Amino acid sequence: MKTYEACVGGEFKVLPKTFEVKSPFSNETFAQCSLAGTDDLEESIKAAQNVEREMAEMPSYRKQEILNGIANGMQKEREHLSEILCLEAGKPLKYALGEVDRAIQTFRIAAEECKRLPSELMQLDWTPTGEKKEGILKYFPVGIVAGISPFNFPLNLSVHKIAPAIAAGCPIILKPARSTPLSALELARIAYENLLLKGALSILPMDRIAGDQLVTDPRFSLLSFTGSPQVGWAMKERAGKKRVVLELGGNTGVIVTETANIDVAVNKCVSGAFAYSGQVCIHAQRIFVHTKIYKDFLERMAQKAALLKFGDPLDINTDISVMIDEENAIRVEKWVNEAADNGAKIITGGKRDGRFYQPTILTNTKPEMKVCALEIFGPVVTVEAYSIFEDAIASINNSEYGLQAGIFTNRIDEESYAFQQLNVGGVIVNDVPTFRVDHMPYGGVKNSGFGREGVKYAMHDMLEPRLLVRSI
């Protein structure tokens, strides 16, 4: 069994307190990991402060070398990193490999964006007062970043905080989820093997007291959190004067119109609904299908869902495996049973075996049911019919969340109407809302949070404008 050290200010240390990391699939302990406390966090903060100015003044070409070096290092260890994701997160290998590839790409994007920091030359002579003066607007790093990442994409969602921080010139201290800390720790090792300044990155699996200090300590200039709305909004209230970026998930909706390619829509909706057991912030949860194709769509989707292969996440042929823990599988089971007791019809699935919950399709649901109104974060999807397009748009908007939405259509007027009327952070045409590439702005409105990830857009929150006015 391997023992993982915490990355404390660039030093890898075995700490007095440890915890077990178990495979969600086998429930067997396969690693021990050091657990950081307030003293370790203090050491990491001081190390970040020591390197803060050097990071801020680092030229773009050096940041580019570091970021590309990390990407190259990850590429060499692609299979190793993927295996860790399978073990710690229960993620099927085909999806684990995809996550590693995306994380590599995110570092390469950051290597490009670090050369494109915003700046502006301003004419000030719009009034007599500004005659013979000009303004130069530049952006400077805000300071030390606190990052908190979740279990479902433990590598790439950590990278979405780390890579922009390096590109912007900000030291970062990141707390990974206790259930999935290992991929982030492996990333820290690779980063320091590729010329990252000592102290620029700390990865600290933390106890509750130390983790809370990430939120409240005024020495952090920015808190970037990905997780649940309940936790995220409470953090914002206690974060003080620091900037806060929240990515809080949702119950994303999909519209399948009568002009859609039904084969494409079914295949993409199956993937969007059940990939990684639905434990995805942009998991396709609510699908609205035009009445003319509803029955055909529902039958085809049920057939495809029933063919998904359950198994060991390390098997490349596995489509769906266990959820992160039994507690969440039990929660999903309760929500589905509650919906069925109140009139919802289970088309396929609906059964739990330990941590495994079957891919499940429901219909005849009501908007107030938990499977519709809340983020289920499990392999469950609702499919309902609609006849009027505007009503389908209203059904998606009838939610406390607003992360992304998908629409399958071949009509430009429907695409335009959806873009104008859907109250979400992103509208995806002829694909599911689960679509994401790592340089696009990503985030939501309402209870889905605020601020945007995507390397360039995350960097904007890590930079502070400063104006120089001079005579000419």
Secondary structure, 3 states (H helix, E strand, C coil): CEEECEEECCEEECCCCEEEEECCCCCCEEEEEECECHHHHHHHHHHHHHHHHHHHHCCHHHHHHHHHHHHHHHHHCHHHHHHHHHHHHCCCHHHHHHHHHHHHHHHHHHHHHCCCCCEEEEECCCCHHHCCEEEEEEEEECCEEEEECCCCCCCHHHHHHHHHHHHHCCCEEEECCCCCCHHHHHHHHHHHCCCCCCCCEEECCECHHHHHHHHHCCCEEEEEEECCHHHHHHHHHHCCCCEEEEECCCCCEEEECCCCCHHHHHHHHHHHHHHHHHCCCCCCCEEEEEHHHHHHHHHHHHHHHHCCCECCCCCCCCCECCCCCHHHHHHHHHHHHHHHHCCCEEEECCCEECCEECCEEEECCCCCCHHHHCCCCCCEEEEEEECCHHHHHHHHHCCCEECEEEEECCCHHHHHHHHHHCCCCEEEECCCCCCCCCCCCECCEECCEECCECHHHHHHHCEEEEEEEEEC
